[in-house]
Each structure stands twice: as C-alpha cells, then as structure tokens.
Amino acid sequence: MSGPGEGKHKLKVKAYIHKKGKSRARITHLDIEGDISEIIKPGKLHS
C-alpha cells in the first residue's frame, strides 16, 4: 500500500546507498540520517 496508513510513519531523513568498496564500506548498505528516535529507540537496533 502506498501513501499514509496505520502503522506508517512519514520520515524527514536523508538516505544514501553506501556502495561496497567505497568510503571503507565492507558491504553495500543503506545509510539513514535523521531523527528516527520516535520509531526506533536508541540502542534497540542491532545488526
């Protein structure tokens, strides 16, 4: 489902694809920069 809905949060963030082998990235991953502390509590996100 696209657009607003129950359980969805609109975020004001910057997102970057960090490509493996560039800027010391060991794997290709997504960097999210912004305040997401309302959704993911600090220290609760582990890889």
MODELLER restraints for C-alpha pairs under 7 A, 6 or more apart:
rsr = mdl.restraints
at = mdl.atoms
rsr.add(forms.Gaussian(group=physical.xy_distance, feature=features.Distance(at['CA:12:A'], at['CA:34:A']), mean=6.74, stdev=0.5))
rsr.add(forms.Gaussian(group=physical.xy_distance, feature=features.Distance(at['CA:13:A'], at['CA:32:A']), mean=6.58, stdev=0.5))
rsr.add(forms.Gaussian(group=physical.xy_distance, feature=features.Distance(at['CA:13:A'], at['CA:33:A']), mean=5.55, stdev=0.5))
rsr.add(forms.Gaussian(group=physical.xy_distance, feature=features.Distance(at['CA:13:A'], at['CA:34:A']), mean=4.59, stdev=0.5))
rsr.add(forms.Gaussian(group=physical.xy_distance, feature=features.Distance(at['CA:14:A'], at['CA:32:A']), mean=5.86, stdev=0.5))
rsr.add(forms.Gaussian(group=physical.xy_distance, feature=features.Distance(at['CA:14:A'], at['CA:33:A']), mean=5.12, stdev=0.5))
rsr.add(forms.Gaussian(group=physical.xy_distance, feature=features.Distance(at['CA:14:A'], at['CA:34:A']), mean=6.47, stdev=0.5))
rsr.add(forms.Gaussian(group=physical.xy_distance, feature=features.Distance(at['CA:15:A'], at['CA:30:A']), mean=6.79, stdev=0.5))
rsr.add(forms.Gaussian(group=physical.xy_distance, feature=features.Distance(at['CA:15:A'], at['CA:31:A']), mean=5.57, stdev=0.5))
rsr.add(forms.Gaussian(group=physical.xy_distance, feature=features.Distance(at['CA:15:A'], at['CA:32:A']), mean=4.52, stdev=0.5))
rsr.add(forms.Gaussian(group=physical.xy_distance, feature=features.Distance(at['CA:15:A'], at['CA:33:A']), mean=6.22, stdev=0.5))
rsr.add(forms.Gaussian(group=physical.xy_distance, feature=features.Distance(at['CA:16:A'], at['CA:30:A']), mean=5.68, stdev=0.5))
rsr.add(forms.Gaussian(group=physical.xy_distance, feature=features.Distance(at['CA:16:A'], at['CA:31:A']), mean=5.07, stdev=0.5))
rsr.add(forms.Gaussian(group=physical.xy_distance, feature=features.Distance(at['CA:16:A'], at['CA:32:A']), mean=6.58, stdev=0.5))
rsr.add(forms.Gaussian(group=physical.xy_distance, feature=features.Distance(at['CA:17:A'], at['CA:29:A']), mean=5.88, stdev=0.5))
rsr.add(forms.Gaussian(group=physical.xy_distance, feature=features.Distance(at['CA:17:A'], at['CA:30:A']), mean=4.63, stdev=0.5))
rsr.add(forms.Gaussian(group=physical.xy_distance, feature=features.Distance(at['CA:17:A'], at['CA:31:A']), mean=6.29, stdev=0.5))
rsr.add(forms.Gaussian(group=physical.xy_distance, feature=features.Distance(at['CA:18:A'], at['CA:25:A']), mean=6.76, stdev=0.5))
rsr.add(forms.Gaussian(group=physical.xy_distance, feature=features.Distance(at['CA:18:A'], at['CA:28:A']), mean=5.51, stdev=0.5))
rsr.add(forms.Gaussian(group=physical.xy_distance, feature=features.Distance(at['CA:18:A'], at['CA:29:A']), mean=5.24, stdev=0.5))
rsr.add(forms.Gaussian(group=physical.xy_distance, feature=features.Distance(at['CA:18:A'], at['CA:30:A']), mean=5.85, stdev=0.5))
rsr.add(forms.Gaussian(group=physical.xy_distance, feature=features.Distance(at['CA:18:A'], at['CA:31:A']), mean=6.61, stdev=0.5))
rsr.add(forms.Gaussian(group=physical.xy_distance, feature=features.Distance(at['CA:19:A'], at['CA:25:A']), mean=6.56, stdev=0.5))
rsr.add(forms.Gaussian(group=physical.xy_distance, feature=features.Distance(at['CA:19:A'], at['CA:27:A']), mean=6.96, stdev=0.5))
rsr.add(forms.Gaussian(group=physical.xy_distance, feature=features.Distance(at['CA:19:A'], at['CA:28:A']), mean=4.46, stdev=0.5))
rsr.add(forms.Gaussian(group=physical.xy_distance, feature=features.Distance(at['CA:19:A'], at['CA:29:A']), mean=6.68, stdev=0.5))
rsr.add(forms.Gaussian(group=physical.xy_distance, feature=features.Distance(at['CA:20:A'], at['CA:26:A']), mean=5.44, stdev=0.5))
rsr.add(forms.Gaussian(group=physical.xy_distance, feature=features.Distance(at['CA:20:A'], at['CA:27:A']), mean=4.59, stdev=0.5))
rsr.add(forms.Gaussian(group=physical.xy_distance, feature=features.Distance(at['CA:20:A'], at['CA:28:A']), mean=4.41, stdev=0.5))
